């Protein structure tokens, strides 16, 4: 993908990986618009859990950037859940509505524009946890696994339209407090630098996999899945109800 002249909208680009990606793409020569709940000056207000907000943001983005050719679905939440406590359902519902349903809302809003222009790219964002669950965040894992499956189906349905579907699969990245949970989290600048290099390849990979996420992506293939899930289950001690 030539990143020197794209026109990109990053939903969830007001912080973390999304903001860093916006900086890198701008530096590469692309025109980048960002949106999110904490939108500042020059940014687009967007709540992916609200259909009217998504439609309003789409209309505003396309009015300002009619040549938009790339949409990145970066919005997401990561919440701890104790499945022994039925009160976790509120966190599960919020996670699904943001990570899965919100992704679908956003894609639905922009797909007619991209298909209509006969060229473009949708970049979905999943996680290494989609392929190797992290037991303290069960619905997060489920939502990202669902986005992976949805991305595969979307790619098949858009085949022949000129619209590509690229799946970004981050490992643990040191943003949104992840560095406190996982000291091995990849610095966000380093991660996005690697992402931009991979996105720049020709042909563009269907899945953007940095080195640190390969153990997650291929755990089942490599026969390490059960062992790694058991290791990661030790993190259940993070849950307040499991602390001694």
Short mmCIF file of the C-alpha atoms (twelve columns), coordinates in Angstrom:
data_MODEL
# 
_entry.id   MODEL 
# 
loop_
_atom_site.group_PDB 
_atom_site.id 
_atom_site.type_symbol 
_atom_site.label_atom_id 
_atom_site.label_alt_id 
_atom_site.label_comp_id 
_atom_site.label_asym_id 
_atom_site.label_seq_id 
_atom_site.Cartn_x 
_atom_site.Cartn_y 
_atom_site.Cartn_z 
_atom_site.pdbx_PDB_model_num 
ATOM 1   C CA . UNK A 1   0.000   0.000   0.000  1 
ATOM 2   C CA . UNK A 2   1.374   3.390   -0.977 1 
ATOM 3   C CA . UNK A 3   1.039   5.517   2.165  1 
ATOM 4   C CA . UNK A 4   2.329   8.705   0.572  1 
ATOM 5   C CA . UNK A 5   -1.011  9.934   -0.748 1 
ATOM 6   C CA . UNK A 6   -3.845  8.209   1.099  1 
ATOM 7   C CA . UNK A 7   -6.802  9.996   2.667  1 
ATOM 8   C CA . UNK A 8   -7.489  8.168   5.926  1 
ATOM 9   C CA . UNK A 9   -10.119 8.324   8.668  1 
ATOM 10  C CA . UNK A 10  -9.101  6.681   11.947 1 
ATOM 11  C CA . UNK A 11  -12.016 6.016   14.287 1 
ATOM 12  C CA . UNK A 12  -10.494 5.881   17.753 1 
ATOM 13  C CA . UNK A 13  -7.556  7.963   16.586 1 
ATOM 14  C CA . UNK A 14  -7.638  10.452  19.453 1 
ATOM 15  C CA . UNK A 15  -5.370  8.388   21.713 1 
ATOM 16  C CA . UNK A 16  -3.088  5.352   21.952 1 
ATOM 17  C CA . UNK A 17  -2.270  3.310   18.858 1 
ATOM 18  C CA . UNK A 18  -4.722  5.299   16.758 1 
ATOM 19  C CA . UNK A 19  -3.103  8.649   17.521 1 
ATOM 20  C CA . UNK A 20  0.381   7.264   16.878 1 
ATOM 21  C CA . UNK A 21  -0.771  5.735   13.606 1 
ATOM 22  C CA . UNK A 22  -2.212  9.103   12.580 1 
ATOM 23  C CA . UNK A 23  1.166   10.733  13.233 1 
ATOM 24  C CA . UNK A 24  3.056   8.123   11.230 1 
ATOM 25  C CA . UNK A 25  0.673   8.230   8.278  1 
ATOM 26  C CA . UNK A 26  0.789   12.013  8.205  1 
ATOM 27  C CA . UNK A 27  4.584   11.890  8.229  1 
ATOM 28  C CA . UNK A 28  4.455   9.435   5.317  1 
ATOM 29  C CA . UNK A 29  2.454   11.937  3.260  1 
ATOM 30  C CA . UNK A 30  -1.144  10.855  3.837  1 
ATOM 31  C CA . UNK A 31  -4.013  13.147  4.774  1 
ATOM 32  C CA . UNK A 32  -5.390  11.869  8.065  1 
ATOM 33  C CA . UNK A 33  -8.621  12.641  9.915  1 
ATOM 34  C CA . UNK A 34  -9.321  11.227  13.353 1 
ATOM 35  C CA . UNK A 35  -12.440 10.772  15.414 1 
ATOM 36  C CA . UNK A 36  -13.343 9.594   18.877 1 
ATOM 37  C CA . UNK A 37  -15.224 10.311  22.054 1 
ATOM 38  C CA . UNK A 38  -12.523 12.687  23.273 1 
ATOM 39  C CA . UNK A 39  -12.295 14.645  20.029 1 
ATOM 40  C CA . UNK A 40  -10.370 17.908  20.176 1 
ATOM 41  C CA . UNK A 41  -10.052 20.833  17.794 1 
ATOM 42  C CA . UNK A 42  -10.054 19.685  14.186 1 
ATOM 43  C CA . UNK A 43  -11.139 16.168  15.154 1 
ATOM 44  C CA . UNK A 44  -14.496 14.478  14.627 1 
ATOM 45  C CA . UNK A 45  -16.781 13.613  17.515 1 
ATOM 46  C CA . UNK A 46  -17.621 9.927   17.292 1 
ATOM 47  C CA . UNK A 47  -19.215 7.331   19.542 1 
ATOM 48  C CA . UNK A 48  -19.291 3.985   17.748 1 
ATOM 49  C CA . UNK A 49  -21.931 2.663   20.164 1 
ATOM 50  C CA . UNK A 50  -24.383 5.270   18.817 1 
ATOM 51  C CA . UNK A 51  -25.665 4.842   15.278 1 
ATOM 52  C CA . UNK A 52  -26.627 8.495   14.894 1 
ATOM 53  C CA . UNK A 53  -23.164 9.583   16.034 1 
ATOM 54  C CA . UNK A 54  -21.531 7.269   13.477 1 
ATOM 55  C CA . UNK A 55  -23.699 8.582   10.653 1 
ATOM 56  C CA . UNK A 56  -23.065 12.200  11.650 1 
ATOM 57  C CA . UNK A 57  -19.324 11.600  11.789 1 
ATOM 58  C CA . UNK A 58  -19.388 9.888   8.379  1 
ATOM 59  C CA . UNK A 59  -21.251 12.791  6.819  1 
ATOM 60  C CA . UNK A 60  -18.862 15.316  8.354  1 
ATOM 61  C CA . UNK A 61  -15.760 13.367  7.306  1 
ATOM 62  C CA . UNK A 62  -16.936 12.896  3.716  1 
ATOM 63  C CA . UNK A 63  -17.997 16.532  3.432  1 
ATOM 64  C CA . UNK A 64  -14.472 17.627  4.364  1 
ATOM 65  C CA . UNK A 65  -12.629 14.745  2.675  1 
ATOM 66  C CA . UNK A 66  -14.672 13.586  -0.337 1 
ATOM 67  C CA . UNK A 67  -11.688 11.596  -1.656 1 
ATOM 68  C CA . UNK A 68  -11.491 9.447   1.488  1 
ATOM 69  C CA . UNK A 69  -10.052 6.053   0.540  1 
ATOM 70  C CA . UNK A 70  -9.106  4.380   3.839  1 
ATOM 71  C CA . UNK A 71  -11.043 3.752   7.046  1 
ATOM 72  C CA . UNK A 72  -9.437  2.349   10.213 1 
ATOM 73  C CA . UNK A 73  -11.717 0.873   12.896 1 
ATOM 74  C CA . UNK A 74  -9.506  1.516   15.915 1 
ATOM 75  C CA . UNK A 75  -12.184 2.184   18.573 1 
ATOM 76  C CA . UNK A 76  -12.202 -0.373  21.389 1 
ATOM 77  C CA . UNK A 77  -12.322 -1.050  25.113 1 
ATOM 78  C CA . UNK A 78  -10.476 -3.614  27.274 1 
ATOM 79  C CA . UNK A 79  -12.277 -4.519  30.499 1 
ATOM 80  C CA . UNK A 80  -11.568 -7.048  33.224 1 
ATOM 81  C CA . UNK A 81  -14.420 -9.441  34.023 1 
ATOM 82  C CA . UNK A 82  -14.984 -11.957 36.791 1 
ATOM 83  C CA . UNK A 83  -17.270 -14.568 35.263 1 
ATOM 84  C CA . UNK A 84  -18.178 -15.872 38.728 1 
ATOM 85  C CA . UNK A 85  -20.010 -12.605 39.338 1 
ATOM 86  C CA . UNK A 86  -23.123 -11.972 37.196 1 
ATOM 87  C CA . UNK A 87  -22.397 -8.250  37.499 1 
ATOM 88  C CA . UNK A 88  -19.740 -8.736  34.817 1 
ATOM 89  C CA . UNK A 89  -22.490 -8.681  32.183 1 
ATOM 90  C CA . UNK A 90  -22.483 -4.886  32.028 1 
ATOM 91  C CA . UNK A 91  -18.791 -4.928  31.069 1 
ATOM 92  C CA . UNK A 92  -19.436 -7.716  28.558 1 
ATOM 93  C CA . UNK A 93  -22.258 -5.789  26.931 1 
ATOM 94  C CA . UNK A 94  -20.201 -2.599  26.694 1 
ATOM 95  C CA . UNK A 95  -17.297 -4.541  25.192 1 
ATOM 96  C CA . UNK A 96  -19.419 -6.185  22.503 1 
ATOM 97  C CA . UNK A 97  -21.222 -2.956  21.629 1 
ATOM 98  C CA . UNK A 98  -17.947 -1.072  21.223 1 
ATOM 99  C CA . UNK A 99  -15.548 -3.638  19.807 1 
ATOM 100 C CA . UNK A 100 -17.840 -5.720  17.603 1 
ATOM 101 C CA . UNK A 101 -21.097 -3.904  16.947 1 
ATOM 102 C CA . UNK A 102 -19.281 -0.568  16.834 1 
ATOM 103 C CA . UNK A 103 -16.890 -1.927  14.227 1 
ATOM 104 C CA . UNK A 104 -19.814 -3.151  12.126 1 
ATOM 105 C CA . UNK A 105 -21.604 0.204   12.461 1 
ATOM 106 C CA . UNK A 106 -18.547 2.058   11.246 1 
ATOM 107 C CA . UNK A 107 -17.887 -0.290  8.332  1 
ATOM 108 C CA . UNK A 108 -21.530 -0.129  7.249  1 
ATOM 109 C CA . UNK A 109 -21.406 3.664   7.318  1 
ATOM 110 C CA . UNK A 110 -18.396 3.973   4.990  1 
ATOM 111 C CA . UNK A 111 -18.648 0.889   2.760  1 
ATOM 112 C CA . UNK A 112 -21.071 2.429   0.202  1 
ATOM 113 C CA . UNK A 113 -18.685 5.356   -0.306 1 
ATOM 114 C CA . UNK A 114 -15.640 3.122   -0.784 1 
ATOM 115 C CA . UNK A 115 -17.453 0.680   -3.079 1 
ATOM 116 C CA . UNK A 116 -18.884 3.607   -5.028 1 
ATOM 117 C CA . UNK A 117 -15.427 5.005   -5.755 1 
ATOM 118 C CA . UNK A 118 -14.233 1.536   -6.816 1 
ATOM 119 C CA . UNK A 119 -11.109 1.588   -4.672 1 
ATOM 120 C CA . UNK A 120 -10.122 1.851   -1.054 1 
ATOM 121 C CA . UNK A 121 -9.132  0.007   2.077  1 
ATOM 122 C CA . UNK A 122 -10.878 -0.919  5.308  1 
ATOM 123 C CA . UNK A 123 -8.469  -1.629  8.151  1 
ATOM 124 C CA . UNK A 124 -10.042 -3.599  10.985 1 
ATOM 125 C CA . UNK A 125 -8.284  -3.924  14.334 1 
ATOM 126 C CA . UNK A 126 -8.338  -7.169  16.281 1 
ATOM 127 C CA . UNK A 127 -5.730  -8.397  18.784 1 
ATOM 128 C CA . UNK A 128 -3.376  -11.237 19.537 1 
ATOM 129 C CA . UNK A 129 -5.932  -12.037 22.233 1 
ATOM 130 C CA . UNK A 130 -8.385  -12.932 19.445 1 
ATOM 131 C CA . UNK A 131 -6.232  -15.999 18.797 1 
ATOM 132 C CA . UNK A 132 -4.868  -16.694 22.284 1 
ATOM 133 C CA . UNK A 133 -7.403  -15.675 24.955 1 
ATOM 134 C CA . UNK A 134 -6.405  -13.728 28.041 1 
ATOM 135 C CA . UNK A 135 -8.706  -15.195 30.732 1 
ATOM 136 C CA . UNK A 136 -9.176  -11.988 32.794 1 
ATOM 137 C CA . UNK A 137 -10.680 -10.321 29.678 1 
ATOM 138 C CA . UNK A 138 -12.989 -12.985 28.253 1 
ATOM 139 C CA . UNK A 139 -15.412 -10.805 26.310 1 
ATOM 140 C CA . UNK A 140 -12.586 -8.713  24.904 1 
ATOM 141 C CA . UNK A 141 -11.091 -11.912 23.492 1 
ATOM 142 C CA . UNK A 142 -14.469 -13.008 22.151 1 
ATOM 143 C CA . UNK A 143 -15.174 -9.626  20.559 1 
ATOM 144 C CA . UNK A 144 -11.821 -9.512  18.809 1 
ATOM 145 C CA . UNK A 145 -12.164 -13.102 17.599 1 
ATOM 146 C CA . UNK A 146 -15.526 -12.079 16.164 1 
ATOM 147 C CA . UNK A 147 -14.006 -9.058  14.401 1 
ATOM 148 C CA . UNK A 148 -11.408 -11.396 12.872 1 
ATOM 149 C CA . UNK A 149 -14.144 -13.648 11.491 1 
ATOM 150 C CA . UNK A 150 -16.120 -10.629 10.317 1 
ATOM 151 C CA . UNK A 151 -13.041 -9.266  8.548  1 
ATOM 152 C CA . UNK A 152 -12.587 -12.542 6.696  1 
ATOM 153 C CA . UNK A 153 -16.215 -12.519 5.561  1 
ATOM 154 C CA . UNK A 154 -16.077 -8.837  4.621  1 
ATOM 155 C CA . UNK A 155 -12.983 -9.431  2.507  1 
ATOM 156 C CA . UNK A 156 -14.770 -12.231 0.642  1 
ATOM 157 C CA . UNK A 157 -17.905 -10.155 0.068  1 
ATOM 158 C CA . UNK A 158 -15.978 -7.109  -1.165 1 
ATOM 159 C CA . UNK A 159 -13.820 -9.136  -3.537 1 
ATOM 160 C CA . UNK A 160 -13.981 -7.554  -6.989 1 
ATOM 161 C CA . UNK A 161 -15.148 -4.145  -5.743 1 
ATOM 162 C CA . UNK A 162 -11.662 -2.645  -5.508 1 
ATOM 163 C CA . UNK A 163 -11.985 -2.331  -1.725 1 
ATOM 164 C CA . UNK A 164 -9.368  -4.239  0.262  1 
ATOM 165 C CA . UNK A 165 -9.753  -5.452  3.844  1 
ATOM 166 C CA . UNK A 166 -6.642  -5.448  6.028  1 
ATOM 167 C CA . UNK A 167 -6.644  -6.783  9.592  1 
ATOM 168 C CA . UNK A 168 -4.325  -5.168  12.113 1 
ATOM 169 C CA . UNK A 169 -3.442  -7.660  14.882 1 
ATOM 170 C CA . UNK A 170 -1.681  -5.863  17.758 1 
ATOM 171 C CA . UNK A 171 0.190   -7.644  20.557 1 
ATOM 172 C CA . UNK A 172 0.197   -6.048  24.015 1 
ATOM 173 C CA . UNK A 173 1.124   -2.424  23.324 1 
ATOM 174 C CA . UNK A 174 2.150   0.105   25.967 1 
ATOM 175 C CA . UNK A 175 -0.888  2.363   25.660 1 
ATOM 176 C CA . UNK A 176 -4.106  2.738   27.631 1 
ATOM 177 C CA . UNK A 177 -2.350  1.485   30.752 1 
ATOM 178 C CA . UNK A 178 -1.178  -1.789  29.226 1 
ATOM 179 C CA . UNK A 179 2.363   -1.137  30.399 1 
ATOM 180 C CA . UNK A 180 1.067   -1.449  33.986 1 
ATOM 181 C CA . UNK A 181 -0.514  -4.839  33.284 1 
ATOM 182 C CA . UNK A 182 2.212   -6.262  31.083 1 
ATOM 183 C CA . UNK A 183 5.807   -5.040  31.491 1 
ATOM 184 C CA . UNK A 184 6.616   -6.704  28.156 1 
ATOM 185 C CA . UNK A 185 4.143   -4.533  26.270 1 
ATOM 186 C CA . UNK A 186 5.648   -3.073  23.099 1 
ATOM 187 C CA . UNK A 187 6.217   0.714   23.129 1 
ATOM 188 C CA . UNK A 188 3.497   2.263   21.004 1 
ATOM 189 C CA . UNK A 189 5.940   4.178   18.786 1 
ATOM 190 C CA . UNK A 190 7.935   1.018   18.043 1 
ATOM 191 C CA . UNK A 191 4.783   -0.959  17.301 1 
ATOM 192 C CA . UNK A 192 3.342   1.585   14.882 1 
ATOM 193 C CA . UNK A 193 6.706   1.997   13.147 1 
ATOM 194 C CA . UNK A 194 6.637   -1.733  12.382 1 
ATOM 195 C CA . UNK A 195 2.986   -1.550  11.318 1 
ATOM 196 C CA . UNK A 196 3.688   1.198   8.793  1 
ATOM 197 C CA . UNK A 197 6.553   -0.825  7.312  1 
ATOM 198 C CA . UNK A 198 4.261   -3.841  6.886  1 
ATOM 199 C CA . UNK A 199 1.407   -1.766  5.459  1 
ATOM 200 C CA . UNK A 200 3.826   -0.317  2.908  1 
ATOM 201 C CA . UNK A 201 4.581   -3.733  1.440  1 
ATOM 202 C CA . UNK A 202 3.323   -4.759  -1.984 1 
ATOM 203 C CA . UNK A 203 1.056   -6.575  -1.968 1 
ATOM 204 C CA . UNK A 204 -0.396  -5.312  1.289  1 
ATOM 205 C CA . UNK A 205 -0.681  -8.232  3.738  1 
ATOM 206 C CA . UNK A 206 -4.190  -9.342  4.658  1 
ATOM 207 C CA . UNK A 207 -3.092  -9.524  8.297  1 
ATOM 208 C CA . UNK A 208 -0.537  -7.112  9.734  1 
ATOM 209 C CA . UNK A 209 1.471   -9.273  12.133 1 
ATOM 210 C CA . UNK A 210 4.477   -7.842  13.945 1 
ATOM 211 C CA . UNK A 211 6.997   -10.257 15.422 1 
ATOM 212 C CA . UNK A 212 5.653   -9.965  18.972 1 
ATOM 213 C CA . UNK A 213 2.176   -11.219 18.008 1 
ATOM 214 C CA . UNK A 214 3.228   -14.325 16.057 1 
ATOM 215 C CA . UNK A 215 3.164   -16.573 19.144 1 
ATOM 216 C CA . UNK A 216 -0.480  -15.589 19.633 1 
ATOM 217 C CA . UNK A 217 -1.551  -15.871 16.014 1 
ATOM 218 C CA . UNK A 218 -0.045  -19.302 15.424 1 
ATOM 219 C CA . UNK A 219 -0.409  -20.916 18.871 1 
ATOM 220 C CA . UNK A 220 -2.911  -23.537 17.678 1 
ATOM 221 C CA . UNK A 221 -0.886  -24.344 14.578 1 
ATOM 222 C CA . UNK A 222 2.304   -24.632 16.600 1 
ATOM 223 C CA . UNK A 223 0.780   -26.833 19.316 1 
ATOM 224 C CA . UNK A 224 1.453   -24.303 22.082 1 
ATOM 225 C CA . UNK A 225 -2.139  -23.118 22.588 1 
ATOM 226 C CA . UNK A 226 -3.139  -25.111 25.694 1 
ATOM 227 C CA . UNK A 227 0.125   -24.422 27.492 1 
ATOM 228 C CA . UNK A 228 0.006   -20.715 26.781 1 
ATOM 229 C CA . UNK A 229 -3.637  -20.332 27.810 1 
ATOM 230 C CA . UNK A 230 -2.848  -22.099 31.084 1 
ATOM 231 C CA . UNK A 231 0.068   -19.721 31.658 1 
ATOM 232 C CA . UNK A 232 -2.090  -16.704 30.933 1 
ATOM 233 C CA . UNK A 233 -4.773  -17.981 33.303 1 
ATOM 234 C CA . UNK A 234 -2.375  -17.191 36.145 1 
ATOM 235 C CA . UNK A 235 -3.253  -13.562 35.504 1 
ATOM 236 C CA . UNK A 236 -6.715  -14.212 36.971 1 
ATOM 237 C CA . UNK A 237 -5.102  -13.076 40.212 1 
ATOM 238 C CA . UNK A 238 -5.531  -9.553  38.785 1 
ATOM 239 C CA . UNK A 239 -9.243  -9.797  39.494 1 
ATOM 240 C CA . UNK A 240 -10.128 -8.159  42.833 1 
ATOM 241 C CA . UNK A 241 -12.149 -11.186 43.964 1 
ATOM 242 C CA . UNK A 242 -9.175  -13.529 43.385 1 
ATOM 243 C CA . UNK A 243 -6.640  -11.534 45.359 1 
ATOM 244 C CA . UNK A 244 -5.531  -13.043 48.635 1 
# 
